[in-house]
Amino acid sequence: MRCSCVVRPDRLALLLFVLSLPAGAQALTFAGPAPGGRAGDSVFATIDDLRGQSRHAEALLLIERRLAHRPDDDDAYRLRVLTLADLGSSRLAAAGLAQRPALFADHERERIEGDAVARRIGWAEVLPENPRDRLAEARTALEELRTLQRTAPRLTRWESTRLRVDALAALNQLHRHEDVAAGYRALLAEDIEVPAYILATVGDSLLALRRPAEALPVLEQAVSHEPGNVNATILLGYAWLELERFDRALPVFAALAASQPARPRRDGAAAGYENWDRYSADVAHAMAHSHANDHARADDMLQALVAIGPHNASLQAAYGAVQARRLRPSAALERYRMAATLDPYDRDALAGQVGSLVALERIDEAADALQALQAIHPHDPRSARIARDLDRHRGAQFALSSASGRSNARGEGTAQSPFGSRDASHALELRSPLLAGRWRVGVVGQQREADFDDIRTRYRGAGVGGWYRHDRLGAAATVWRIDDDDAPGPTAWTLAADWRLGDAWRIGGSMAHRDADASLQARRAGITADSLRLSADWTPDDTLAIGAHASHLRYDDGNTRDGIGVDASTRLHTRPHLLVDALASVHASRGSHGEDAAYFNPSRDASMQLGLRLDHITWRRYGSAFRQRLELHAGPYWQQRHGSQWIPAVGYRHVWRREGGTFEYGVTWSRPVYDGVREQRVALDAGLRWGGAR
């Protein structure tokens, strides 16, 4: 026969807890009222004693027993609320206080209400059952806090300050970082000592607003108050990173990781426990090296962690970020999608997918990924920045370049020099905003000129073009109208296409009718050229690049000129603000008419160059930077019937970069040899680009 009694879960839990207590406490718990009503005094004395020893759970059981027999006992009820608050059950304590507020002093009421709000803010950091509602608890907590400030102003200064401080935590969770910064400044303006527990939160908001100089003293103060706070220490390291002080940041991350054992063990424990602070420190340490341009080391560090915890969403997202910086967008996208599968609401995974899809020229998918990011993290400043980046990529593209040079002959002169005594070139390209996510149309213009024997030869053309780029395929076509008197035929055209085989490989080709890059010496003689070019590039990561190319030019006079070449660069040294690369190139060409042509046309020639490139990041702030670049080259050049001579070259340039645009200019000095005669050449160039699309 089934029992008809009902066991309440709270009573069952109470019974089980009581049975786990010492025998003396159990006896007091189940003791009934003594004759004459004196048992109450004895129970209250025991309760006070237990609370004085911080044995709040045992005290609460005695209180519950008392209230079970005397539910109207105000003293027991008051002690129950206070003891719940002592146990950390602030929400239950606040609910009890609301039923009998007259039993409590103002400072007790304010403390319990403040604890309840703080606890709700704390719970807002936990992922809810429905992740789409993850900010609902924070919004509710903030509204509850504002209601207290509005309807029941705090009578004690500390509790009034506490509500203002706790509001900063809720605002931070809601990504209202400007409000956090304003609230913190208001507290300082009123000479209020801000509690240490909120300083890391304020620092986090200031970093989200990209104000590392303001965040640094706040985070230093937070760490000094609590040196063992791993999250505050990580934020402090990032503040130094964002101030470009890698000499201060990297030791912070290294020391933090070294201070955290992987599996610490409590005294007397049979085994250690998982230390998630060590995980956070290790990931932050790896990402710090990536921010310092050492992506290879960061890759190795994170790869080891991924092998241990492949099902960790934040770790997969971090690894994806490093793959993106290593110029591997497909690999990065794969990691970001793995992270999003593990945690569909991971901000880094959602944001990373947008950037990777843009790099892969899958703009429609990038827009969808951005929409998902904004739906889940609508107030996050990072979402707004990513949206601006995508808008710039989809917007109009602009490129303007100009170059000029002077070549001085040594000895008998250089009638065959392809540059002449003076030369200049100017080019303009303006592309429309992206059409249908794949197409652009625009205008192009170019002018080239050179002086040969004091006679100026010009090539001037303007035209229209169309560009297509989506996923692996890119294609372009332009039609030009030529405006010069040196060569007949007013129309020229170009066709080009490239195909991305993967993250590392890209192949391409182009063909042109009346190629603008053909010899100006030939154009002076009324000779134009058609061209065919092929290329293949292999870039396995950010430290190595090899490109091969071949060209075939067919001039109107029947001469054909074929050339092949390979260019390579590899990283030799990586520092946060200095990158040193080794450079190498090998080129060879031949002309069917040889030196019988009316222009510089070696029958056969070849060159080999070795060099160094020093790239110094002089100043940088997030997406804006100023770089100085020095290139040194030297190597032999051989021309049939004229032997071999060494060719030195030095180039120096400045590169100014701002989010969306780049302005650069430089000077190059070299001593080339043509037909056995050496020249000294100095060239200046400048370029302005906006938009960043290929």
N, C-alpha and C positions, 0 to 999 in steps of 0.2 A: 504494500500500500504506500503510495507516494505521499510525503509530508506536504501539507498545505501551507506551511509557514514560508515567509519571504525573508531572505537575508539581505539586508541593505549593504552595498559594497563598502560604504564608509564605516559602518559598524564592524564589518568583518575585518577591515584593515586595522581598526582600532583594537579589536580583540587580539589579532595576531601580533600587533606591536606590543601590547601589554604582556602577552605571554613571553616575549623576548626580554622583558625587563627583569632586574634582580627581584628576588622573592619579596624583599621589604617594600619595594615600590609597588609590586602587584597587590600586596596586602592593603596598602593605603588606598590604592585605586578602587578596589572592590569593597572597601569598608563602608558600611552604611552609617547613618547618623547615630551618634551615641545618645544615651538617655540624657534628657535635660538639654539637648541641643548643643552640647559642648564640643561635639566632634567637628563642627565647622571651624571653630577656632584652631583646633589641632591641624586640620587639613590646610588652612590658610598659612599657618606657620611653616608647614612642610613645603607648600608651594613657594613661599618667599625664599626658603632656604635653597630649594632646587634652582630657582631663577637666579639667585645670587651666585650659584656655582656654574651658571650657564648651561644647566641641564634642562633646557626649555622644553624638550619633547616630553620628558617625564612630568614636568610641571603641568603641561597642557593636558595630559591624561587625567591628572587629578582634578583639573578644572572642569573637564568634560564630564567626569563622574559627578561632580558637585552639581553642575547644571542639569544633568539628567534627572536628579532628584528635586532640584529647586531652580527651575528655569527663570524665575523672576529675581534671582539673587544678583543684584546690581554689582556687588563687589566681584563676584566670580565672573560675571560677564565682562566687566572692565579688564580683569586680569587675563581673560581669554583673548581679547583683542590685542592687548599689549604683548602677550606671549606669542601670538601668531606673528606679530610684527618682529619680535626678536628672532623668530625662526626663519624670517625671510618671506613668510606668506603674506606679503604686503597687500595683495589684492583682496584676500579673505579678510584681513584686518580692516581694510578700508570699508568693505561691505558691512562688516559688523559695526564699525564706528558710525556709519550712516544711519543705522537703525536706532541707536541710542546716543546721539552726539552730546547730550548734556552730561554724560558721565566722564567726559574727558576735558582736560585743561587745553588751552589754546595751543601751547607748544606741542602737546601730544597729538592733537588733531592735525596740526600742520605737518608734523613729522611723518605720521602715518599716511596722510594724503600724498605727501611728496614722495614717500617710498613707493606708493602704488603707481604713481606716474612713472617714476624711474624704472620700476620693474616692467611696466608695459613697453617702455622705450627699449629696454634690454631684450624683451621677447620679440620686438620688431626686427631684430637682426637674424632671427631664426627663420628658415624657409617654411612658409605655411603649407597646409595641405594642398591648397591651390596656389601654385607659384605666381599666377597672374595677380593675386591679391597681396603680394609680398609687401607692398607699401601701405596697405590698408591699416595695419596695426600702427605704423608710425604716424599716419595721418590722424588716426583716432587718438593716439597718445598726445599728439601736439594739440588737438582740439580740446582734449580734457585738461591739459595744462593751461591753455589760454582761458578756458572757462573758469578755472580756479583763480587765475590772476584777475579776471574781470569781475567775478561775483563774490569772491572771498579773498580779498587782498591779504597777503601774509602780514601778520602782526610782528613777527620776529625777523630781523634783518637777514639772518642766515637763511631761513626758509624762503624769503623773498629772492635772495640771490640764487639759491639753489634751483628754483623754478626757472629763472632766466638762463642758468648754466645748462640745465637739463634740456631746455628748449634747443640749445645749440646741437645737442646730440641728435634730436629728432630731425632738425633741419638738415643736418649732414646726411642722415639716412634718406631723406627726400631729395637729395642732390641740390638743395637750395643753398649753395655754398656762399653766394653773396650775402645772404641773410646771416649765415654763420659769422662771416668776417665782420659784418656791421654790428652784430650783437656783441662780439668779443671786443671790438673797439669801444662800444658804448660802456661796457663794464670797466675798461681801463680808464676811460675819460672820467668816470665817477670815482676813481681811486679805489675800486673794489678789487680785493685780492682774489684772482680767479683760481678756483680749486685745481690742483694738479691733475685730477683724473680726466678733465675735459681738454687738456692742452693738446694731446695727441690728435683728438678729433678736430680741433681748430686748425692744427697744422695740416691735417689731411685735406680740409676744405681749401686752405690757402694754396696747397700744391695743385689741387684740382683746378683752381683759378689761375694757375701758372704764375704764382707770386712766391717763388722760392726764397727770395730775400726776406720777405715778411715771415715766412714759415720757419726759417732756420732758428731764430732765437726762441720761438715758441716751442719747437721740438727739442732744442737743447735743454730748455727748462724742464720739459716733460721727462726726458731721460735722466736728468740730474735728480729729480724727485723719485724716479723709479727706474734704476739702472737695469733691472731685469725685465723691463717691458719690451718684449721682442718687436711688437708692432710699431711702437714709438721709435725704436732704434732703426728699424727698416725705413720708416718715413724720414728720419733724420739723414740716413744715407742717401735717400732719393733727393732730399733738399740740396745736399752737397753736389750730387750728380747734375741736377738741373741748374746749378750755379756754375757748372763746368769745372768744379773743384774735384777732379778725380783723385788728386793726391790725398784728399781728406775722405772721400767717399769710399774708395776701394778698401782701405784699412778698416773702416767701420763694418762693412759687410764680411770681410775675412775674419775679423775678431768675433763677430756675432756667431758665424757658423762654427768657429772653433770652440766657442763657449757652450755649445748645445750638444750634449751626447745624444747619439741616435736612439739608444734604448736605456734611459736612466733607470736605476733600481732604488726603490725605497729601502730603508733599513729593515732587514729581516725578511724582505721579499724573496721569493724563490726565483723570480724572473723579472726582467725589465719590462717597461711599458713603452708604447709608441710615443715618441716625442714629436708632436706636430710643429712645435716651434723650430726644431731642427729642419724640418721640411721647408718651412717658410724662409728660414735663413739661407738654406742652400739654393732655393730658387731665386731669391733676391740677389744672392752673390753671383749666380750665373748671369742674370739679366744685367747686373751692373757691368760685368765684363763686356756684354753685348753693347751697352750704351757707350762703352769706352772703345768701340770699334773692333774689339777682339771677338768677332762673332764665332770664329773657329773654336776658341776655348769655351765659349758659352755653349756651343753646340755639343761638345764633348761632355760637359758637365750635366747638361739636361738630358742627353741621350742615356747616360747612366741612370738617372732618376726615372726616366720613362720606362726603362727595362724593369725597374722594380715595381712601379705603380702605373701601369698602362691605363687603368680605369679611372685615373684622377683627371677630372675635366680641366681644372686650372693649370695643371702641369702640361697637359696636351696643348692648351692655348698658349702657354709660355713658349713651348717648343716651336709652335707654329710661328710666333713672332720672330724667333731667331731664324727660322727657315726663310721667312720673308726678307729679312735683312741680308741673308746670304744669296739673294737673287734667285730663290727657288719658289716662285709663287704657287705652282701646282702642289708641291710638297707642303707648303704653308696652308693652303686651302684644305688639303686632306686632314691635317692636324686640327685645324679650326672646326671642321665638320665632325671629327671624332669628339672634340670637346663639347660641341653643341648637342651631339647625340647623348652624351653622358649627362649634360646639364643644359637643357634648352634655353635657360635664362642666363647663362654665363655671359657677362658683358664683354669680356675680352674675346671670347669665341665669336660673338655676334659682330663686334667691331672689326675683328681681324678678317672675317669673310669679305667685308666690303672692300678693304684694301687689296686683298688677293684677287678678287674678281675684277677689279679695275686694272690691276697689273696684267691680268690674263685677257683684257679687252672684252670681258663679258659684262657689258655695261647694264643691260636689262636685268641680269641676275644681281648685279651690285646694287641697283636701285631697290630691288625687292628685299635684299639683305638689309639695306639701310632702313627701309620701312619697318622691318621686323625689329631692328635695334631701337628705333624711335618709339615703337609701340610699347616696348618693354622698359626702356630707360629714357623716357621723354625729356626729363630735365637734366640729364647728365651732360656737362659741358663737352665731353668727348663726342657725344652724338652730334652736337651742333658743329664741331670742327670737322668731323668726317663728312657731314652733309655739305659743308662749304668746299671741301676738297673735291667731292664728286661733282658739285656744280661747276667748279673751275675746269675739271676734266671734260665735262660735257659742253662747256661754253666755247666761245670763240678762241682760236689759237692764232698766235702772232709771232713772227720771227723776222728780225732785221739784222743784217750783218754787213760789215764794211771792212775792207783790208786794203793796204797799200804797201808798196815796197820799192826799194831802190837797189839796183845792182851796179857795182863799180867794177870795171874790168881791171885785171892785173896784166901788165905786159902789152900784148898786141891787140887786145879787144876781143869781144865775143859776139860776133855777128850772128852766131847760131844760138845764142842764149834764148830759151823759150819765154823768158820773162821780159826781155828788153831792158833798157836802162831804167825805166820807171814803169810801174804797173799799178793798177787799182781794180778793185771789184766791189760791187754793191749788190745786195740781193734782198728782196722783200717777199714774204709769203704770209697771206692772211687767209685763214680758214674759218668757215662759218661754225656756229654751234652744231653739235651733233644732231643729225637728222635720223629719225627712226632708230636711234641707238647705235647706228653703224656708219652712216654716211656723213661726209662733209663736202662742201663746195667752196671755192674761193678763187682768189686772184694771185698771180705770181708775177714777179718782175726781176730782171737782172740786167746789170751793165758791167762789162769788162772792158778794160782798155790797157794798152801797153805801147811804149815808144820804141820803135825799131829804126835806128839810123835817123833819129829826130823826126820820124814820121809816126803819127799816132794812129793806131788801129783800134777800132771800137767794135764791140758786140753789144747791142742793146735790144732787149726783147721784153714783151709783156704778154700775159696770157691768162687763161682760166684753167682751173683744174678740178678734179674730183678725187676724193679719197674714200676708201672703204677699209674698215678694220673691224673684225669680229673674231674673237677666240683665236684660232691659229693662223688665220689668213689676213694678210694686209695687201692692198692693191692701190695703185694710183695711176692717174692719167692726166697729162697736161697738154695743152695746145698753145703755141706761142706765135706771136707775130713779130718777125725780126725787122728792126728798123736800123739798117746801116747800109753803106754803099760799097763795102769791101767784098761782099759775096752775094751772088744772085739767089733768089728764092726767099720769099718773105715769110714762109711758114715752117715751123718746126714742131715736133711733138715728142713726148716721152711716155713710155709705159713701164711700170715697175710692179713687182709683186714679191712678197716674202711669205715664208711658211715656218711656223714654230713647231719643231718636232717634239719638243719637250722643254723642261726647264733649262737644259744645258745647250741644246742645239737650235739654230735658226739658219735657214738657207734662203737665198733671195736671188733675184735677177732683174735686170732692166735693159731696155733697148731704147735708142733715141735716134731720131732723124734730125740731122744737122745739130749735132750735140754741142751744147753751149760750152762744155769743158774741153772741147778739142782745141788744137793749137791755134793761138791768135796769129802766129807767124804764117800759118797756112791760110788763115782767113784773109790776111793782108794780100796774099797772092790769088784771092778769089776761090780758094779751095775749102770746102766744108767736109765734114766727116759724119758718118753714121756709126753708132757704137752698140756693142752688146757686152754686158757685164754680168758676172756671176759671183756670188759670195757665199761663204759658209762660216758661221761663227760658233765657237764652242766656249761656253762660260759655265763651268760646273759650279762655281761659287764666286763669292766676292773677291777672292784672292788670286784668281787665275782667269785669264782670257786669251784665247787664240782665235785669230781671224784669218781666213784665206780668201783670196780674190783673184779673179782672172778677167781680162778685158780684151776686146777685139775691136779695133777702130779701122774703118774702111774709108779712105779719103777719096775725093773725087778724081784725083790724079792717078788712081789705081794702086796707090801705096796702101798696104795693110800693116797695122802695128798691133802686135800681140804682147800682152804682159801678164805676169803672174806675181803673186807676192804673199807673204805670210807675216803677220804682226802678232806679237805676243807680249803679255805683261804678267808678272807674278809678284806677289807680295813678299817683301824681304823683312820688313819690320813694321810692327803695329804699336802705336802709342795712342793715348786718348786724343791728342791733338796733332799727331804727326804720322803720316803713312809714307812708307818708302817702298817703291816698286822697281823691279828690274824690268827693262824694256829690251826687246830684240825685234829686228825686222830683216827680212830677206826679200829682195825684189829682182826681177829679171825681165827684160823685154827685147823685142827685135822688130826691125822695120824692113819690109820687103825691098824698098827702093834705096835703103841705106842713106848715105850722105849725098846721094844725087838729088834728093828731094829739096824743094825750095824752103825748107824749114828744118829745125833741129830734129834729126831722125836717125839715131845711131843704128847701124846694122845689127849690132848686139851690144847690150850693156847689162850690168848687174851691180847690185850694191848690198852691203850688209851693214847694219847699224846695231850697236849695243849702247844701252844708256841707263840712266837712273831718273826716276821721277820722285821728287819730294813734295808732298802735299801737306801743307801746314794749315790747320784750322785755327786761324788767328782769333776769331771771335765767333761765338755761336749762341743763339738763344732759340731753342726749340727749332722751328722750321726755317729760321733766318740765320744766315752765316756769312762770314767773310773768310775766304781762303786765299792763300798764296801758293803758287805752284811753280816749281823750278824743274826744268828738264835739261839733262845733259846727254848729248849723243856724240858718238864718234864711230867711224868705220870706213872701210875701203869702198871706193867706187871704181868700177872697171868699165872701160869703153873700148870696143874693138878698134885696133890701129892707133889707140892713144894711151894704152897702158892703164895702170891703176894708181890711184892717189887716195890719201885719207881725207875724209870730209868731217870736220867738226861742226857742231851746232849746239846752240844754247837758247833756251826759251824761258821766259818769265812772264807770268800772268796773274791777274787778280780775278777772282770770281765772287760776285756778290749775289747771294741767293735770298729771296724772300718767298714766303709761301705763295706759290703760283707763278713766280717769275725769276729769271736769272739774267744778270748783266755781267759780262766779262770782257776783258781787254788784255792784250799782251803784246810783247815784243819778241822777235826771234832774230838771232844773228847766226849766220852760217857762211861757210866758204866753199861753195860748190865748184865743180869743174865741168866744163862743157867743151867738147872737142879738144881736150888737153889743156885748156886755158882756165886758170882759176879766177873766180870772182869773189867779191865780198858782198854779201847781201844782208840787208836789214829790212825787216817787214813788221808792220804794225797791223793789228786787227782788233775789232770790237764786235760784240754781238749782244742782242737783246732778245729774249724769248719769254713768252707768256703762255701759260696754259699747261704745258708739260706733257701733252699727248704726243704719241709717235706720229 
